[in-house]
Amino acid sequence: MTVLKRNDIVKINQLLDIFPIVLILGVRQCGKTTLAKQARPEWKYFDLENISDIDFISNDLDFFFKEYSANIIIDEAQELPQLFKQLRGVIDADRSQKNRFILTGSSSPQLIGQASDSLAGRLGIIELGTFKRNEIRQKKLPDFYQILNRDISIDSIALLKKLQSPQKSEDIIEDFLRGGYPEPVIAQNALFYNTWMNNYFQLYINRDLKKLFPRIDATRYRRFISTLSELSGTIINKAQLGRSIDTNEVTIRDYLDIADKTFVWRIIPSYEKSKTKSLVKMPKGILRDSGLIHFLANIDNREKLIRSPNVGQNFESYIIEELIKGMYSSDAVNCFYYYYRTKHGSEVDLILEGSFGLLPIEIKFSTTTKLKQLTSLTKFVKDNELPFGIVINNASEVRMLSERIIQIPALLI
């Protein structure tokens, strides 16, 4: 299979200069192993889902780490929980030595807890998603994210205005349709794509979930994810969702937590630092990969996509995930994401916060956005005394829609 370079390879190298361990987290089949091997191709590789590897390591951890005290990659680390405590002693024997281990982990709610408890201050963490658009096309991280590498100010608008108009040969609709799982995207074959997505979804339910949660009702959880895919980008009414799959609100809460911690669903909290007293404080969420959304909705071609009643809602989810991936791949630190909504209907789709400041973003599927559609964004910018806000849509050029609102084509993010 063709190997495509990932944005986060730079960040892995940066973290390994600081920490002895880097932990790469992400959903199954998003490319964690490939990324680890790209970063350190000469290192020894062990796969804890391989019986001989896990037997060899777990039989005598002391012996293993005497033989391999550095320069190793350990895949699917959640399969051996005692590994983390053992690594603590190995690291503490020589705290000055960096760049020693890369671990990967997927589909384990306990993994971060284990790592944080045992290896606090000893590891850097990267959360890897499916491919971002620039990775599929093997281009550098878009220049858009340079505004996150410094304090956002009115001067940042000048940088945004310099963004080059997208090439007409690029088709964001196709990328939006297929999503970013590496193997089917690289294959570029419709039959393979549908077969792969079906097998992937079945394995996620019947293997990963059953292993982590042996008592889970696989049939009901499958229905839950399928129903959840129709609600991506919305605030989830747990009681209503429970009724639709014939279960209670407590189970729905648990299912949402499982979906989030297995990297299929992303919970987006509400922005609560506003002075208004009419905030909606419930989180919303998105299914992290648009290809999975469309597969579950039986949307397999361009015409079905653009005719879908949820196309705007799903495009919003897709762009939100693209922006979050880009933010985490930038040099910004202390990064968070939110949405904003009031009980009076005022809403901003995404708010990015980090070392750069606060950046409110509205997302539209249309090619043209009128200023009257951006009343909430304009008000948020004014109320929070921000230099500007952004609307991302399918327009063909960067342009100012007002003194403090700038339009950015989706192809540029």
C-alpha positions in Angstrom: 0.0 0.0 0.0 1.2 3.5 -0.8 2.5 5.3 2.3 1.5 9.0 2.6 3.3 11.4 4.8 1.3 12.7 7.8 1.2 16.2 9.3 2.0 14.9 12.8 5.4 13.4 11.9 6.9 16.9 12.7 5.1 16.9 16.1 6.3 13.4 17.0 9.9 14.5 16.4 9.4 17.6 18.5 7.9 15.5 21.4 10.6 12.9 21.3 13.2 15.7 21.8 11.3 16.5 25.0 10.1 13.1 26.3 11.4 9.6 26.5 8.0 8.3 25.3 5.4 9.4 22.7 2.0 7.8 22.8 -0.1 7.9 19.6 -3.8 7.5 20.2 -6.5 7.1 17.6 -9.3 5.0 16.1 -8.5 1.7 14.5 -7.0 1.8 11.0 -6.3 5.6 11.1 -2.5 5.0 10.4 -0.9 5.0 13.9 1.5 2.2 13.1 2.5 3.7 9.7 3.1 7.0 11.4 5.3 5.5 14.1 7.3 3.6 11.5 7.6 6.8 9.4 9.0 8.7 12.4 11.5 6.0 13.4 11.9 3.5 10.6 15.0 2.0 12.1 13.5 1.1 15.5 12.5 -2.4 16.5 8.7 -3.0 16.2 6.5 -5.1 18.4 2.7 -5.7 18.0 0.8 -6.6 21.1 -2.0 -8.1 19.0 0.6 -10.6 17.7 0.6 -13.6 20.0 4.3 -14.3 19.8 5.1 -10.6 20.5 2.8 -10.3 23.5 4.0 -13.7 24.9 7.6 -12.7 24.5 7.1 -9.3 26.2 4.7 -10.3 29.0 6.6 -13.5 30.0 9.3 -11.4 31.6 9.0 -7.6 31.4 12.3 -7.1 33.3 14.2 -9.2 30.8 12.5 -7.6 27.8 13.4 -4.0 28.8 17.0 -5.1 29.7 17.2 -6.3 26.1 15.3 -3.4 24.6 15.8 -0.3 26.8 15.3 2.1 23.9 14.5 2.6 20.2 11.4 0.4 20.1 7.8 0.8 18.9 5.1 -1.0 20.8 1.8 -1.3 18.9 -1.7 -1.5 20.6 -0.2 -0.9 24.1 -3.6 -1.3 25.8 -3.3 -5.1 25.3 -0.8 -5.2 28.2 -1.8 -2.8 31.0 1.1 -3.7 33.2 3.4 -2.3 30.5 2.9 1.3 31.8 4.1 0.7 35.4 7.1 -1.2 34.1 8.0 1.6 31.7 7.9 4.1 34.6 10.8 2.2 36.3 12.7 1.9 33.0 12.4 5.7 32.4 13.2 6.7 35.9 16.5 4.7 35.8 17.7 7.4 33.4 15.4 10.4 33.3 17.8 12.4 31.2 17.5 10.1 28.2 14.9 11.1 25.6 13.7 9.7 22.4 13.3 6.1 23.6 9.9 4.6 22.9 6.8 5.1 20.7 3.6 3.4 21.9 0.3 3.3 20.0 -3.2 2.7 21.3 -6.7 2.5 20.1 -10.2 1.8 21.3 -9.4 1.8 25.0 -11.1 4.1 27.5 -8.6 3.0 30.1 -5.5 3.7 28.1 -5.0 7.4 28.8 -5.8 6.8 32.5 -3.2 4.1 32.7 -0.6 6.2 30.9 -1.3 9.4 32.9 -1.2 7.6 36.2 2.0 5.7 35.6 3.9 8.0 33.2 2.9 11.6 34.1 5.6 13.9 33.0 7.4 11.2 31.0 5.4 11.1 27.8 3.9 13.3 25.1 0.6 12.4 23.6 -0.6 12.7 20.0 -4.2 12.0 19.0 -4.2 10.9 15.4 -7.3 11.2 13.2 -8.1 9.8 9.8 -6.4 11.6 6.9 -6.8 15.4 6.6 -7.3 16.6 3.1 -3.8 17.9 2.6 -2.4 14.5 3.6 -4.5 12.8 1.0 -3.2 15.1 -1.7 0.3 15.1 -0.1 0.6 18.9 0.4 1.9 20.7 3.4 -0.4 21.8 6.2 -2.4 24.7 4.7 -1.1 28.2 5.4 -4.4 29.0 7.1 -3.0 27.5 10.4 -0.2 29.9 10.5 -2.6 32.4 12.2 -2.7 30.0 15.1 1.1 30.2 15.6 0.9 33.7 17.1 -1.6 36.0 18.8 -4.6 36.5 16.7 -5.0 40.2 15.9 -6.4 42.5 13.2 -3.1 42.0 11.5 -3.9 38.3 11.0 -6.5 39.3 8.4 -3.6 40.4 6.1 -2.1 36.9 6.4 -5.5 35.3 5.5 -6.0 37.6 2.5 -2.7 36.2 1.1 -4.0 32.6 1.0 -4.0 31.5 -2.6 -7.3 30.6 -4.2 -7.8 26.9 -4.5 -7.0 25.0 -7.7 -10.1 24.1 -9.7 -8.8 20.5 -10.0 -9.3 19.9 -6.3 -12.6 18.5 -5.4 -13.6 18.9 -1.8 -17.0 17.2 -2.4 -15.2 13.9 -3.3 -13.0 14.2 -0.2 -16.0 15.0 1.9 -17.9 12.0 0.5 -15.1 9.4 1.1 -13.6 10.7 4.4 -10.1 9.9 5.5 -9.6 6.2 6.4 -6.2 5.6 4.8 -6.6 2.1 3.2 -9.8 2.7 1.2 -8.8 6.3 0.3 -5.5 5.1 -1.1 -7.2 2.2 -3.0 -9.5 4.6 -4.9 -11.8 1.7 -5.8 -15.6 2.0 -5.1 -16.2 -1.7 -4.6 -13.1 -2.1 -2.3 -14.2 1.1 -0.4 -17.7 -0.2 0.4 -16.5 -3.7 1.3 -13.7 -2.2 3.5 -16.1 0.2 5.3 -18.6 -2.6 6.0 -15.9 -4.9 7.4 -14.4 -2.1 9.4 -17.7 -1.2 11.1 -18.5 -4.9 11.9 -15.0 -5.4 13.4 -15.4 -2.2 15.5 -18.7 -3.6 16.9 -18.0 -7.3 17.1 -14.3 -7.3 18.1 -13.1 -4.1 19.7 -16.3 -3.3 21.6 -16.8 -6.9 22.7 -13.2 -7.1 24.0 -13.5 -3.8 26.0 -17.1 -4.2 27.1 -18.0 -7.9 27.1 -21.5 -7.3 28.3 -22.4 -4.7 25.7 -25.5 -5.4 23.5 -23.8 -5.4 20.1 -27.0 -5.2 18.2 -28.3 -2.3 20.1 -24.9 -0.5 20.0 -24.8 -1.0 16.2 -28.2 0.7 15.9 -27.0 3.4 18.3 -24.0 4.3 16.0 -26.2 4.2 12.9 -28.7 6.5 14.5 -26.0 8.7 15.9 -24.6 9.2 12.4 -27.8 11.0 11.4 -27.3 13.4 14.4 -23.7 14.5 13.8 -23.3 18.2 14.5 -26.3 18.4 16.8 -27.0 18.5 20.5 -28.0 15.0 21.5 -31.4 14.5 23.2 -30.5 11.4 25.2 -34.1 10.5 26.1 -35.2 10.8 22.5 -32.3 8.8 21.2 -33.0 6.2 23.9 -36.6 5.8 22.7 -35.5 5.4 19.1 -33.3 2.4 19.9 -35.5 1.1 22.8 -33.2 1.8 25.7 -32.9 4.2 28.6 -31.1 7.5 29.0 -28.4 6.1 31.2 -27.4 3.5 28.6 -27.3 6.3 25.9 -25.0 8.3 28.2 -22.7 5.3 28.5 -22.8 4.6 24.8 -21.9 8.2 24.0 -18.9 8.0 26.4 -17.8 4.7 24.7 -18.1 6.2 21.2 -16.1 9.3 22.3 -13.3 7.3 24.0 -13.0 4.9 21.1 -12.4 7.9 18.9 -15.5 7.4 16.7 -17.5 10.3 18.1 -16.1 13.7 19.2 -17.9 15.5 22.1 -17.8 19.2 21.7 -18.5 21.2 24.9 -20.4 24.5 24.9 -18.5 27.7 25.3 -19.5 28.9 28.8 -17.2 32.0 29.3 -19.7 34.3 27.7 -21.5 36.9 29.9 -24.9 36.0 28.6 -27.2 34.1 31.0 -29.1 32.3 28.3 -26.4 29.8 27.3 -27.2 26.3 26.2 -24.7 24.3 28.2 -25.3 20.8 26.8 -22.5 19.5 24.6 -23.0 18.6 20.9 -21.0 16.0 19.0 -19.8 14.9 15.6 -19.0 11.5 14.0 -15.3 12.0 13.4 -15.0 10.7 9.8 -17.4 11.9 7.1 -16.8 8.7 5.1 -18.3 6.6 8.0 -21.2 9.0 8.2 -22.0 8.5 4.5 -21.4 4.8 4.6 -23.9 4.4 7.4 -26.4 6.6 5.5 -25.9 4.6 2.2 -24.6 7.7 0.5 -22.1 6.4 -2.0 -21.9 8.9 -4.8 -21.8 12.6 -5.4 -25.5 13.0 -6.5 -26.8 11.3 -3.3 -24.5 13.4 -1.3 -25.6 16.8 -2.6 -29.2 15.8 -2.5 -29.0 14.5 1.1 -31.2 16.5 3.6 -28.3 16.4 6.0 -25.6 17.6 3.6 -25.1 21.0 5.4 -25.1 19.4 8.8 -22.6 16.7 7.8 -20.4 19.2 5.9 -20.2 21.2 9.2 -19.0 18.1 11.0 -16.5 17.4 8.3 -15.0 20.9 8.4 -15.0 21.0 12.2 -12.9 17.8 12.3 -10.6 19.2 9.6 -10.1 22.4 11.7 -9.4 20.5 14.9 -6.9 18.2 13.1 -5.2 21.3 11.7 -5.1 23.1 15.0 -3.5 20.1 16.8 -0.9 19.8 14.0 0.0 23.5 14.2 2.5 25.0 16.7 -0.3 26.3 18.9 -0.4 25.0 22.5 -3.0 24.7 25.2 -5.7 24.1 22.5 -9.4 23.6 23.1 -12.6 23.6 21.0 -16.2 24.6 21.7 -19.5 25.6 20.1 -21.7 28.4 21.2 -25.5 28.6 21.5 -28.0 30.5 23.4 -31.6 29.7 24.3 -32.7 32.5 21.9 -31.1 30.7 18.9 -27.9 32.6 18.6 -25.2 30.1 17.5 -21.5 29.8 16.4 -20.5 26.5 14.9 -17.0 26.3 16.3 -14.8 28.3 18.6 -11.1 27.5 18.7 -9.1 28.6 21.8 -5.4 28.3 22.5 -2.2 30.2 22.9 -3.3 32.2 19.9 -6.4 33.5 21.6 -10.1 33.0 20.6 -11.3 32.3 17.0 -15.0 32.0 16.2 -16.0 30.1 13.0 -19.2 29.7 11.1 -19.5 26.9 8.5 -21.7 26.9 5.4 -22.0 24.3 2.6 -23.1 27.0 0.2 -20.8 28.9 -2.2 -22.3 32.3 -1.2 -23.0 33.5 2.3 -24.9 36.7 3.0 -24.0 38.8 6.0 -27.5 38.5 7.4 -26.8 34.8 7.8 -23.9 35.7 10.1 -25.7 37.7 12.7 -24.7 35.4 15.5 -21.1 35.3 14.5 -21.0 39.1 14.1 -22.5 39.6 17.6 -20.1 37.1 19.2 -17.2 38.9 17.7 -18.5 42.3 19.0 -19.5 41.0 22.5 -16.2 39.3 23.1 -14.2 42.2 21.6 -12.4 39.9 19.1 -10.5 41.2 16.1 -12.5 39.1 13.6 -14.6 36.0 12.9 -14.4 33.5 10.0 -17.0 32.0 7.8 -15.9 28.8 5.9 -17.9 27.9 2.8 -17.5 26.6 -0.7 -16.7 30.0 -2.2 -13.8 30.4 -4.7 -12.0 33.3 -3.1 -11.0 34.8 0.2 -12.9 38.1 0.8 -14.1 40.4 3.5 -17.8 40.2 4.1 -17.7 43.0 6.6 -15.1 44.9 8.6 -14.7 42.0 11.1 -15.9 38.9 9.1 -13.7 37.2 6.6 -14.7 34.4 4.2 -12.3 31.5 3.7 -13.0 28.8 1.0 -13.1 25.3 2.5 -10.4 24.2 0.1 -8.0 26.3 2.0 -8.3 24.7 5.4 
